[in-house]
Amino acid sequence: MTKRTALFDKHVSLGAKMVPFAGFDMPVQYSGVTEEHFAVREKVGIFDVSHMGQIFVEGPAAKDLLQYVTTNNLDTLETGKAQYTCLPNGNGGIVDDLIIYKMSDEKYFVVVNASNIEKDWNHIVKHNENFNAKLTNASDEMSLIAIQGPKATETLQKLTDTNLADLLYYHFTEGTVAGMKDVIISNTGYTGSGGFEIYFRNEDAVKIWDALTEAGEEFGLLPCGLASRDTLRLEKGFCLYGNDIDDTTSPLEAGLGWITKFDKDFVDKDRFAKQKEEGITKKLVGFEMQERAIPRHDYPVVDAEGNVIGRVTSGTMSPMKSTGIGLAYVDKPNFKVGSDIFIQIRNKNVPAKVVKTPFV
């Protein structure tokens, strides 16, 4: 039985195409992927991302627990700030990537991927036996809407007294939105177009969605689905768990060395330190097709001689560039920027080039 977010009926009434995703019935698109994509890049779009998981970690041991189970360093995290990080699995892979919000010295709010809620929860609970922090899985009680795009600030500002201009990137606060209290307002997002993610009680979801829709109407706001969320994040080179990172990929291989801090103790620290010292043999890279073609998940990557040197993890036709783009794990030395590689598409080796991300 698939779950439904508090906004399920709203999506259906708007004519969204609903698909099962991570155990939920979710809107994949409304008016069309390209139209929704450009709305977010040029104006403003809203997404229901209530399928994401929310876990509260509290008490005197909260920080110590999170410090040990994640790769990034919580010493740099001040109250009111958020941090992108990941959970290593003890075997050199990644349980999940996540965002940690510091609400106070003894209270942290952790946001995890929908498909991994149970897995992450069990992983944290297992390690908590040595720390005894208070853990609360609030995933079923909370909703999450992302308001993204250059007009996101003007749209949301109509509905809150919180001065959004003062809320810096990866900072958050609690405030009132559309008359609903205790809303977590966060300057974060997965589109690379700026904007906010707001967390609140399920029962406030429809009222907040409707208020945002009305507030953004003059700016051309569109409701957006999972498909445009995917093309938007891929243009910015953001990883998607299950595609670009998983239990078999290390943060260093995935280009997440910047969230892997060796000035503290954490799960898999020694393993990753060795990897850093010896160098990695495969790496997640961005690539652009040199001919008109669309790369897809799991397509083989080959060299000029036709030897398999990797695989595509994410791929699409970039709406902004009108070019096929993707992410792929590629073996050394072919992962250097500028390397010529080939994507095997239906038995044809189509030329591509390794490029720096973001693509746009």
VOPAGU-2260 file (C-alpha; in pm, 1 decimal, decimal comma):
REM VOPAGU-2260
SITE   aa  ch    i         X         Y         Z
SITE  MET   A    0       0,0       0,0       0,0
SITE  THR   A    1     161,4     326,8    -108,8
SITE  LYS   A    2     144,6     621,5     127,5
SITE  ARG   A    3      -0,6     958,6      37,5
SITE  THR   A    4     118,7    1302,6     142,1
SITE  ALA   A    5    -126,5    1551,6     294,2
SITE  LEU   A    6    -141,3    1717,7     -49,0
SITE  PHE   A    7    -240,7    1408,7    -251,1
SITE  ASP   A    8    -596,4    1529,6    -326,8
SITE  LYS   A    9    -458,5    1872,3    -425,4
SITE  HIS   A   10    -224,5    1715,2    -683,3
SITE  VAL   A   11    -503,4    1503,7    -829,9
SITE  SER   A   12    -734,2    1807,3    -856,5
SITE  LEU   A   13    -455,8    1995,4   -1040,9
SITE  GLY   A   14    -432,7    1714,8   -1295,7
SITE  ALA   A   15     -89,2    1592,1   -1187,4
SITE  LYS   A   16      33,6    1262,2   -1326,4
SITE  MET   A   17      82,8    1050,9   -1012,0
SITE  VAL   A   18     344,1     775,4    -985,4
SITE  PRO   A   19     466,8     549,1    -703,9
SITE  PHE   A   20     798,7     679,9    -568,9
SITE  ALA   A   21     981,6     573,9    -250,4
SITE  GLY   A   22     662,1     419,0    -113,9
SITE  PHE   A   23     446,6     726,2    -186,7
SITE  ASP   A   24     205,4     831,6    -459,6
SITE  MET   A   25     383,9    1142,6    -587,8
SITE  PRO   A   26     324,5    1393,4    -869,5
SITE  VAL   A   27     578,4    1333,2   -1147,8
SITE  GLN   A   28     455,9    1627,8   -1356,1
SITE  TYR   A   29     167,5    1874,1   -1399,9
SITE  SER   A   30     190,2    2096,8   -1709,1
SITE  GLY   A   31     505,0    1931,5   -1845,7
SITE  VAL   A   32     866,5    1879,1   -1742,4
SITE  THR   A   33    1022,0    2151,2   -1960,8
SITE  GLU   A   34     763,1    2414,3   -1868,1
SITE  GLU   A   35     803,4    2336,7   -1496,9
SITE  HIS   A   36    1183,0    2337,9   -1531,0
SITE  PHE   A   37    1188,8    2686,1   -1687,9
SITE  ALA   A   38     938,0    2817,7   -1431,5
SITE  VAL   A   39    1191,0    2734,3   -1156,7
SITE  ARG   A   40    1492,1    2868,0   -1348,8
SITE  GLU   A   41    1323,2    3194,1   -1452,5
SITE  LYS   A   42    1028,3    3254,9   -1217,4
SITE  VAL   A   43     909,8    3034,0    -929,1
SITE  GLY   A   44     784,6    2679,3    -878,0
SITE  ILE   A   45     655,4    2484,2    -579,6
SITE  PHE   A   46     714,4    2119,9    -501,8
SITE  ASP   A   47     549,3    1887,3    -253,3
SITE  VAL   A   48     842,4    1696,8    -104,7
SITE  SER   A   49     658,9    1571,8     204,0
SITE  HIS   A   50     778,8    1217,6     132,1
SITE  MET   A   51    1120,1    1316,0     274,3
SITE  GLY   A   52    1201,5    1192,3     625,8
SITE  GLN   A   53    1243,4    1402,6     939,9
SITE  ILE   A   54    1420,9    1284,2    1255,4
SITE  PHE   A   55    1480,9    1483,8    1573,2
SITE  VAL   A   56    1797,2    1406,7    1770,6
SITE  GLU   A   57    1797,4    1559,4    2120,3
SITE  GLY   A   58    1972,2    1558,1    2453,6
SITE  PRO   A   59    2327,2    1602,1    2590,0
SITE  ALA   A   60    2457,4    1326,3    2357,7
SITE  ALA   A   61    2281,2    1449,4    2041,5
SITE  LYS   A   62    2584,9    1621,1    1891,2
SITE  ASP   A   63    2827,2    1338,6    1980,6
SITE  LEU   A   64    2602,8    1079,8    1815,0
SITE  LEU   A   65    2560,7    1281,3    1494,5
SITE  GLN   A   66    2929,1    1371,4    1490,4
SITE  TYR   A   67    3018,9    1002,1    1494,1
SITE  VAL   A   68    2766,4     875,5    1236,6
SITE  THR   A   69    2821,8    1153,2     976,6
SITE  THR   A   70    3124,4    1265,5     773,9
SITE  ASN   A   71    3096,6    1644,5     803,3
SITE  ASN   A   72    3213,6    1828,6    1115,9
SITE  LEU   A   73    2936,3    1954,1    1343,8
SITE  ASP   A   74    3185,1    2177,4    1531,9
SITE  THR   A   75    3139,5    2430,0    1249,5
SITE  LEU   A   76    2758,7    2421,8    1274,0
SITE  GLU   A   77    2605,6    2713,9    1463,8
SITE  THR   A   78    2246,7    2733,3    1587,0
SITE  GLY   A   79    2025,6    2842,5    1295,4
SITE  LYS   A   80    2252,2    2686,2    1034,1
SITE  ALA   A   81    2214,2    2369,8     825,8
SITE  GLN   A   82    2484,3    2131,4     705,1
SITE  TYR   A   83    2495,4    1886,9     414,0
SITE  THR   A   84    2655,8    1555,7     511,6
SITE  CYS   A   85    2631,5    1178,9     469,9
SITE  LEU   A   86    2610,1     860,5     676,7
SITE  PRO   A   87    2892,5     612,9     603,3
SITE  ASN   A   88    2779,4     249,3     633,7
SITE  GLY   A   89    3086,5      94,8     798,6
SITE  ASN   A   90    3194,1     -77,3     475,1
SITE  GLY   A   91    3310,7     230,2     285,7
SITE  GLY   A   92    2973,9     307,2     126,7
SITE  ILE   A   93    2697,9     558,9     197,4
SITE  VAL   A   94    2375,6     481,8     387,8
SITE  ASP   A   95    2228,4     816,5     280,3
SITE  ASP   A   96    2303,6    1183,4     222,2
SITE  LEU   A   97    2116,3    1424,1     447,6
SITE  ILE   A   98    2088,2    1773,0     591,9
SITE  ILE   A   99    2133,0    1845,1     962,9
SITE  TYR   A  100    1973,9    2157,2    1113,7
SITE  LYS   A  101    2108,0    2279,6    1448,7
SITE  MET   A  102    1810,8    2407,9    1649,9
SITE  SER   A  103    2007,8    2437,7    1976,6
SITE  ASP   A  104    2312,0    2280,2    2145,2
SITE  GLU   A  105    2099,2    1980,8    2239,9
SITE  LYS   A  106    1848,4    1965,1    1954,5
SITE  TYR   A  107    1910,4    1874,4    1591,5
SITE  PHE   A  108    1663,0    1827,1    1305,8
SITE  VAL   A  109    1774,5    1572,0    1046,0
SITE  VAL   A  110    1619,9    1550,0     697,6
SITE  VAL   A  111    1674,2    1225,4     504,4
SITE  ASN   A  112    1571,3    1077,4     169,9
SITE  ALA   A  113    1225,3     924,2     143,7
SITE  SER   A  114    1345,8     583,9      24,7
SITE  ASN   A  115    1588,0     556,6     317,7
SITE  ILE   A  116    1380,7     663,9     618,7
SITE  GLU   A  117    1367,4     319,4     779,4
SITE  LYS   A  118    1725,6     230,9     683,1
SITE  ASP   A  119    1863,5     559,6     821,7
SITE  TRP   A  120    1656,3     531,3    1137,9
SITE  ASN   A  121    1782,4     177,1    1207,2
SITE  HIS   A  122    2140,7     280,5    1135,2
SITE  ILE   A  123    2126,8     578,4    1375,3
SITE  VAL   A  124    1943,7     374,0    1642,5
SITE  LYS   A  125    2211,6     104,5    1622,8
SITE  HIS   A  126    2491,9     353,7    1686,2
SITE  ASN   A  127    2286,5     536,0    1950,2
SITE  GLU   A  128    2332,7     237,8    2185,4
SITE  ASN   A  129    2670,8     393,9    2270,0
SITE  PHE   A  130    2537,7     749,9    2308,1
SITE  ASN   A  131    2177,5     737,6    2435,3
SITE  ALA   A  132    2043,6    1049,1    2262,5
SITE  LYS   A  133    1666,3    1096,3    2235,5
SITE  LEU   A  134    1549,0    1005,8    1883,1
SITE  THR   A  135    1208,7    1091,4    1733,3
SITE  ASN   A  136    1099,4     989,8    1384,3
SITE  ALA   A  137     857,1    1269,1    1290,6
SITE  SER   A  138     836,9    1174,9     920,1
SITE  ASP   A  139     467,5    1080,5     922,1
SITE  GLU   A  140     360,0    1398,8    1104,3
SITE  MET   A  141     544,1    1656,4     894,9
SITE  SER   A  142     500,3    1802,5     547,8
SITE  LEU   A  143     758,5    1981,2     334,7
SITE  ILE   A  144     709,4    2226,3      49,1
SITE  ALA   A  145     996,6    2365,3    -158,5
SITE  ILE   A  146     948,7    2712,6    -310,5
SITE  GLN   A  147    1225,6    2750,6    -568,9
SITE  GLY   A  148    1334,2    3007,1    -826,6
SITE  PRO   A  149    1433,9    3374,5    -860,2
SITE  LYS   A  150    1085,9    3488,6    -746,6
SITE  ALA   A  151    1070,4    3250,2    -446,9
SITE  THR   A  152    1165,3    3518,5    -192,7
SITE  GLU   A  153     901,5    3764,7    -315,7
SITE  THR   A  154     637,8    3489,5    -317,8
SITE  LEU   A  155     704,6    3360,5      34,1
SITE  GLN   A  156     766,2    3707,3     180,6
SITE  LYS   A  157     398,4    3794,3     123,1
SITE  LEU   A  158     302,3    3522,3     371,4
SITE  THR   A  159     549,7    3570,9     657,1
SITE  ASP   A  160     685,2    3842,6     889,5
SITE  THR   A  161    1023,9    3670,1     887,8
SITE  ASN   A  162    1266,4    3889,5     692,5
SITE  LEU   A  163    1372,9    3643,3     424,3
SITE  ALA   A  164    1644,9    3874,8     291,6
SITE  ASP   A  165    1830,8    3821,8     622,3
SITE  LEU   A  166    1812,5    3442,5     592,0
SITE  LEU   A  167    2140,8    3340,2     429,3
SITE  TYR   A  168    2198,2    3025,6     221,8
SITE  TYR   A  169    2190,4    2711,8     439,6
SITE  HIS   A  170    2045,6    2907,9     732,3
SITE  PHE   A  171    1698,6    2857,9     880,2
SITE  THR   A  172    1457,6    2999,8    1135,7
SITE  GLU   A  173    1115,1    2922,0    1279,5
SITE  GLY   A  174     825,2    3149,4    1199,5
SITE  THR   A  175     465,3    3187,9    1086,3
SITE  VAL   A  176     365,2    3124,4     723,5
SITE  ALA   A  177      13,5    3196,4     596,0
SITE  GLY   A  178    -101,3    3226,3     958,1
SITE  MET   A  179      36,8    2881,3    1046,5
SITE  LYS   A  180     276,5    2884,1    1342,8
SITE  ASP   A  181     597,5    2687,6    1412,0
SITE  VAL   A  182     704,5    2658,4    1049,1
SITE  ILE   A  183    1073,2    2583,1     988,4
SITE  ILE   A  184    1180,0    2819,2     707,3
SITE  SER   A  185    1506,4    2710,0     546,0
SITE  ASN   A  186    1712,2    2877,1     272,7
SITE  THR   A  187    1794,8    2547,2     102,2
SITE  GLY   A  188    1681,3    2354,2    -202,5
SITE  TYR   A  189    1764,9    2092,8    -462,9
SITE  THR   A  190    1724,6    2298,3    -780,7
SITE  GLY   A  191    2020,3    2537,3    -779,6
SITE  SER   A  192    1783,6    2828,8    -848,8
SITE  GLY   A  193    1760,4    2957,3    -492,2
SITE  GLY   A  194    1455,9    2956,1    -269,1
SITE  PHE   A  195    1325,4    2794,9      46,0
SITE  GLU   A  196    1214,1    2467,5     198,9
SITE  ILE   A  197     946,7    2494,2     465,9
SITE  TYR   A  198     853,2    2224,4     718,2
SITE  PHE   A  199     524,1    2218,5     905,8
SITE  ARG   A  200     243,6    1999,2    1044,1
SITE  ASN   A  201      48,7    1787,0     794,9
SITE  GLU   A  202    -279,3    1954,1     889,3
SITE  ASP   A  203    -147,1    2293,1     767,1
SITE  ALA   A  204     -36,6    2162,1     426,3
SITE  VAL   A  205    -335,9    2250,0     207,1
SITE  LYS   A  206    -370,9    2599,5     352,3
SITE  ILE   A  207      -0,2    2676,4     301,1
SITE  TRP   A  208       3,6    2528,2     -52,6
SITE  ASP   A  209    -301,5    2734,6    -153,9
SITE  ALA   A  210    -157,2    3053,4      -0,9
SITE  LEU   A  211     172,4    3003,5    -185,5
SITE  THR   A  212      -5,4    2933,2    -513,8
SITE  GLU   A  213    -200,0    3257,6    -478,6
SITE  ALA   A  214     103,5    3460,1    -364,8
SITE  GLY   A  215     310,5    3339,7    -659,8
SITE  GLU   A  216      43,6    3382,3    -925,6
SITE  GLU   A  217     164,7    3728,1   -1034,4
SITE  PHE   A  218     516,4    3586,2   -1084,4
SITE  GLY   A  219     400,8    3290,5   -1295,9
SITE  LEU   A  220     432,6    3026,6   -1023,9
SITE  LEU   A  221     378,0    2666,9   -1134,7
SITE  PRO   A  222     334,9    2347,3    -931,2
SITE  CYS   A  223     624,1    2117,2   -1020,0
SITE  GLY   A  224     672,1    1741,6   -1004,5
SITE  LEU   A  225     952,8    1494,2    -946,8
SITE  ALA   A  226    1058,3    1489,4   -1313,2
SITE  SER   A  227    1151,3    1858,5   -1326,8
SITE  ARG   A  228    1308,3    1827,6    -981,4
SITE  ASP   A  229    1536,9    1566,5   -1136,8
SITE  THR   A  230    1634,2    1770,2   -1446,1
SITE  LEU   A  231    1693,0    2078,4   -1226,7
SITE  ARG   A  232    1920,1    1898,9    -978,9
SITE  LEU   A  233    2110,3    1724,9   -1257,9
SITE  GLU   A  234    2191,6    2053,7   -1435,3
SITE  LYS   A  235    2356,4    2159,2   -1108,5
SITE  GLY   A  236    2539,8    1828,2   -1064,7
SITE  PHE   A  237    2364,3    1742,0    -735,9
SITE  CYS   A  238    2379,0    1373,9    -635,1
SITE  LEU   A  239    2064,8    1161,3    -613,5
SITE  TYR   A  240    2076,2     875,8    -363,7
SITE  GLY   A  241    2019,2     539,0    -530,5
SITE  ASN   A  242    2160,5     670,6    -860,2
SITE  ASP   A  243    2483,8     860,7    -800,5
SITE  ILE   A  244    2559,1     749,8    -445,0
SITE  ASP   A  245    2467,3     430,0    -262,6
SITE  ASP   A  246    2596,9     160,0     -29,0
SITE  THR   A  247    2880,4      77,1    -272,8
SITE  THR   A  248    3017,0     429,7    -335,5
SITE  SER   A  249    3242,6     627,6    -103,3
SITE  PRO   A  250    3206,0    1004,1     -49,0
SITE  LEU   A  251    3551,5    1058,4    -200,0
SITE  GLU   A  252    3459,3     867,5    -516,0
SITE  ALA   A  253    3135,1    1066,8    -534,6
SITE  GLY   A  254    3315,7    1402,1    -522,1
SITE  LEU   A  255    3194,8    1459,0    -165,3
SITE  GLY   A  256    3541,3    1498,9     -14,6
SITE  TRP   A  257    3430,9    1851,3      84,7
SITE  ILE   A  258    3184,3    1704,3     336,9
SITE  THR   A  259    3434,6    1444,7     464,9
SITE  LYS   A  260    3633,4    1599,8     751,4
SITE  PHE   A  261    3922,4    1409,5     905,4
SITE  ASP   A  262    3966,4    1637,6    1209,5
SITE  LYS   A  263    3719,3    1423,7    1410,9
SITE  ASP   A  264    3635,0    1057,2    1468,0
SITE  PHE   A  265    3355,2     899,8    1262,4
SITE  VAL   A  266    3239,2     572,7    1106,3
SITE  ASP   A  267    3478,6     461,9     824,7
SITE  LYS   A  268    3725,7     743,9     898,3
SITE  ASP   A  269    4034,1     519,9     861,4
SITE  ARG   A  270    3904,0     362,6     541,9
SITE  PHE   A  271    3837,0     701,3     380,0
SITE  ALA   A  272    4169,2     843,3     503,0
SITE  LYS   A  273    4349,9     554,4     332,9
SITE  GLN   A  274    4150,2     617,5      16,3
SITE  LYS   A  275    4245,9     984,9      25,7
SITE  GLU   A  276    4612,5     898,1      75,0
SITE  GLU   A  277    4633,1     627,9    -192,9
SITE  GLY   A  278    4401,8     799,6    -440,7
SITE  ILE   A  279    4072,5     675,2    -582,6
SITE  THR   A  280    4044,1     442,3    -881,9
SITE  LYS   A  281    3699,9     559,3    -995,5
SITE  LYS   A  282    3525,5     893,0    -967,5
SITE  LEU   A  283    3183,0    1046,4   -1027,3
SITE  VAL   A  284    3215,4    1297,5   -1310,6
SITE  GLY   A  285    2992,2    1518,4   -1518,3
SITE  PHE   A  286    2986,4    1466,9   -1893,6
SITE  GLU   A  287    2826,5    1630,4   -2196,6
SITE  MET   A  288    2725,5    1444,4   -2511,4
SITE  GLN   A  289    2908,1    1562,4   -2824,5
SITE  GLU   A  290    2624,1    1446,2   -3051,6
SITE  ARG   A  291    2247,4    1463,1   -3008,9
SITE  ALA   A  292    2168,7    1175,3   -2772,7
SITE  ILE   A  293    2019,3    1121,8   -2428,4
SITE  PRO   A  294    2228,8     925,9   -2176,6
SITE  ARG   A  295    2036,4     711,7   -1925,9
SITE  HIS   A  296    2098,4     545,9   -1590,6
SITE  ASP   A  297    2318,0     233,3   -1619,2
SITE  TYR   A  298    2434,1     291,1   -1979,1
SITE  PRO   A  299    2795,7     164,4   -2010,9
SITE  VAL   A  300    3079,6     416,5   -2050,1
SITE  VAL   A  301    3360,1     300,0   -2282,5
SITE  ASP   A  302    3693,6     433,6   -2407,8
SITE  ALA   A  303    3799,4     482,8   -2771,0
SITE  GLU   A  304    3890,5     112,8   -2796,2
SITE  GLY   A  305    3549,5       7,5   -2668,3
SITE  ASN   A  306    3668,2    -108,6   -2323,6
SITE  VAL   A  307    3409,7     -54,4   -2048,4
SITE  ILE   A  308    3548,4     211,6   -1811,0
SITE  GLY   A  309    3238,7     304,3   -1614,1
SITE  ARG   A  310    2862,9     349,8   -1607,1
SITE  VAL   A  311    2614,1     633,1   -1625,7
SITE  THR   A  312    2436,1     701,4   -1294,3
SITE  SER   A  313    2209,8     990,1   -1404,8
SITE  GLY   A  314    2136,6    1136,4   -1745,6
SITE  THR   A  315    1891,9    1363,8   -1924,1
SITE  MET   A  316    1849,8    1618,2   -2202,5
SITE  SER   A  317    1931,7    1950,8   -2032,5
SITE  PRO   A  318    1639,4    2189,3   -2090,9
SITE  MET   A  319    1874,3    2489,6   -2047,3
SITE  LYS   A  320    2150,0    2366,9   -2281,4
SITE  SER   A  321    1951,2    2141,4   -2519,0
SITE  THR   A  322    2236,0    1892,9   -2482,0
SITE  GLY   A  323    2252,8    1546,5   -2331,7
SITE  ILE   A  324    2421,0    1566,9   -1989,2
SITE  GLY   A  325    2489,3    1316,1   -1717,4
SITE  LEU   A  326    2687,8    1189,3   -1422,2
SITE  ALA   A  327    2893,8     870,2   -1441,9
SITE  TYR   A  328    3149,6     673,8   -1244,0
SITE  VAL   A  329    3457,5     653,1   -1462,8
SITE  ASP   A  330    3783,6     464,5   -1403,2
SITE  LYS   A  331    4118,7     638,6   -1365,1
SITE  PRO   A  332    4269,9     811,5   -1565,9
SITE  ASN   A  333    3962,2     876,3   -1783,0
SITE  PHE   A  334    3790,2    1082,5   -1513,0
SITE  LYS   A  335    4005,1    1392,9   -1574,7
SITE  VAL   A  336    3813,9    1701,2   -1699,3
SITE  GLY   A  337    3847,7    1718,2   -2077,9
SITE  SER   A  338    3874,0    1339,9   -2122,6
SITE  ASP   A  339    3699,9    1196,6   -2429,2
SITE  ILE   A  340    3466,1     911,4   -2335,7
SITE  PHE   A  341    3184,2     728,8   -2514,2
SITE  ILE   A  342    2837,1     639,4   -2389,4
SITE  GLN   A  343    2705,0     309,6   -2520,3
SITE  ILE   A  344    2349,8     375,9   -2641,3
SITE  ARG   A  345    2181,0      79,1   -2812,6
SITE  ASN   A  346    2512,4     -76,1   -2926,7
SITE  LYS   A  347    2641,1     255,3   -3060,2
SITE  ASN   A  348    2931,2     433,4   -2889,2
SITE  VAL   A  349    2832,2     801,0   -2881,3
SITE  PRO   A  350    3110,1    1052,2   -2803,1
SITE  ALA   A  351    3099,4    1255,6   -2482,5
SITE  LYS   A  352    3340,3    1475,6   -2288,3
SITE  VAL   A  353    3413,1    1491,4   -1913,8
SITE  VAL   A  354    3326,7    1843,6   -1793,7
SITE  LYS   A  355    3318,2    2037,2   -1468,1
SITE  THR   A  356    2983,8    2061,2   -1288,7
SITE  PRO   A  357    2751,5    2244,4   -1253,1
SITE  PHE   A  358    2646,6    2215,2   -1616,2
SITE  VAL   A  359    2457,5    2546,6   -1599,0
